[in-house]
Amino acid sequence: MWTKEVFGTDVYHLVACFIIYSMLGWLLESIYMSICNRKLTNRGFAFSPFCPIYGVGAVTGYLLLHPFADNVIKLYLIGAVSATIFEFLVGKLMLRMFGELWWDYNEKPLNYKGIICAESTIAWGFYAVGIILYLNSYVVRFINYHDMSKGIMLCRFILLVFTIDFVYHLIQALGINIRKYVEKMHEKYESVKARWY
């Protein structure tokens, strides 16, 4: 599975890039928001240092945008527009699922319902150029520097920890009472057990 090719690269590199960009995105946004708030701020959804929106955005963006690497203006424009569309769709999904956004652009000029704004669109274009022309080659070099079998083990471990953390916080955010479900499952177990013993 890890060596299977998808969009011109193997699954291992895609997953490793997703993890690295998710962690880098968390780090940069947490530093930025800590400076803005003048206190330490965790910008992740859960406890782990992970913002999957950055991982998905960077990997998807790379796959879509690297064909434009030879034209910086086109790369910038397509990167800015596609990332803004992605941010808008994620924002609408969050509003539908949780009834709130984890960012708010209402105070920014030229914003649309606080979900997207011109300032972010401009920044997304620069991020696209930076990732495609510079950062991604360093990320891939870092991945290749390490033994693939150890890298796969590390990817599995990080994804397992993140998944547990994410699911736990998602259940809390959705207001699902786990204790109630566990008690119901225990009652069913007891009734089945009583029938057979």
N, C-alpha and C positions, 0 to 999 in steps of 0.2 A: 504494500500500500504506500509506504513512504517514498518509494522510488518511482511510483507511477507519475507520468508526465501529464500536467494540466496547464493549458495555456502557455506551453513552451518552457515550463520549469517543473521540477518535481515537487511532490506534496510536502516533503520534508522542508525544503526551502520556503515554501509558501507559509507553512505553519510556524516555522521559526521566525520568519519576517513578521507575521501577524503578532506573535508574542512580543518580539522586541519593540515593534512600533506601538503596541498597546501599552507597554511599560514606559517607553520614552514619552508617549503622549500624556500618560498619567503624571510623570515627573515634571514635564514642562508646564502643564496646566496647573498642577498643585503649587509649583514655585510661583508662577504668575499670580494665581489667586491668593496665595499667602502674602505676597507683596501688596496686592490690592487691598486685602482685608486686614493687613498688619497683624496677622496671627496665622499659625499653621493651619492649613486648609487641605483636607483630603478631597480631591476632585473625583475620586472613584465612586462607583455605585456601591461597592462593598468595602471590606477591610483590605483586601489585597491590592497591591500597587498596579492596577490594571484598568485601562479604559479601552474596552474592545472597539469602541467607535473609531478610535485612531488606528487600531490594527486593521480593521475592515477597510477603513477609508484609504490608508496608505497602500495596502496590498492591492485592493481593487483599482485604486488610482494608478499604481504602477503598471498593472496589467493593461489598463485602458490607455494610459498616456505615454508609455515609453516609445510607441511608434512616432510620436511627435518630438522626440528629443533633439532632432536636427533643426527645429524651428521654434525658438524660444518664445516668440510672441504667440504663436498658435498654442504652444504648450501652456503658457500662462493663462490665456483666455479660456481654453477648454478645461483646464484644471480648476480655475476659479468658478466657472459656471457649474461644472459637474459636482464639485464639492458642496456648493451652495444648494443644489438640488438634493444631494444626499443628506445634508444637514436639515433641510426642510422636511424631507420624508421621515427622518428619525424623530424630529420634533413632533410631527403630527402623530406618529405612532406612540410616542411617550404620552402625549396629551390624551390619546384614546385609552391607553392602558392604565396610566397612573393619575390622569387628571392634572398633571403639572409637567413643567419643563425643568431640567436641571441646569439650564442657563436662561438668561433673560436679557434680551437686547432692547427692551423698551426704552431705555435711557439713551440708546445709541441713535445717531441721525440715520435717516433713510433705512429704517427697519420695517419689517412686515410682521405684525402681530407678536413682536418680541422673539420670533423664531429665527429669522435671518436678518442680516443687516449688511450695508455696503462695506463697512470696515472689515467684517469677517470675510466677505467675498474677495476683497482685495488681498487679504492675508492668505486665503486659500490658494490663490494664484501663485504667490511667492513660495508657499509650502510645496506646491506641485513642482515648480522649477527646482527648488532645493532638493527635494527627494529624488526626482528623476535624474538630474544632472550630477548630484554630488552624494547625498546621504546613502542612497540604496547600494551603491558600489561598496561603501565601507561596511554596511550591514551584511551584505553577502560575503565579503572578505572575512568578517568576524565569524560568520557561520561556518565557512569553509575551513577556517583555521583549526576548528575543533573536530575531534573524531565524530563521525556521523552516528555511530551506535550510542555513544554517550549523549550526543545531542538529542537523539530520539528519546532516550530515557528521561532527559531533563524536560523536553517538550511535554511528554506524557505527564510527568509529575506536576509541572506548572499548570497545565490544562485541567488536571484533576483538582488541584487546590482551588483554582479560579472557579471551576464549575460548582464545586460544593459551596464556596463562598457566595457566588452569584445566585444560585438557587435558593440558598437560605435567605438572602436579602430580598430576592424577588418575592418569595412567599410572605415575608414581613410587609413589603411594600403593597402587595395585593390584599393584605389583611386576612390571609388564610390562617385559620386556627389549626395548627398541626396537632396539638395535644388532643383536640376533639377527634381528629381522624385516627390517631394512634389508639385512643380509647375505643372507638368503634371497631377497629381492626382487632383489638384485644378481646372485645366482647364476642365478635364472630368466631375468633379462635377458640374461646372458652366454650361457646355453644357447640361447635364442631367436635371439640375434644370430649364434651359431656356425652354426645351421641355415641361416640366410638368406645368409650371406657366405662 
